[in-house]
Amino acid sequence: MRDQEDGSQAIDFANWLLPYDLEGLPQGKYTLQINGKSAGSLKLEESSEPFQELNLQQPSIP
């Protein structure tokens, strides 16, 4: 996890075919990355569902 300029945390998913357990992460905004490239964001709050399924797409290479 890395701090981003906008105050969010970055989580890098190197292998996006596997489920990731994000339980225990502090509340806040997270930037989701695949191989270092932005693939979306996630905001965890007290009211967030304990299990969420996200369909992340690897960013296209220009």
Secondary structure by P-SEA (a helix, b strand, c coil): cccccccbbbbbbccccbbbbcccccbbbbbbbccccccbbbbbccccccbbbbbccccccc
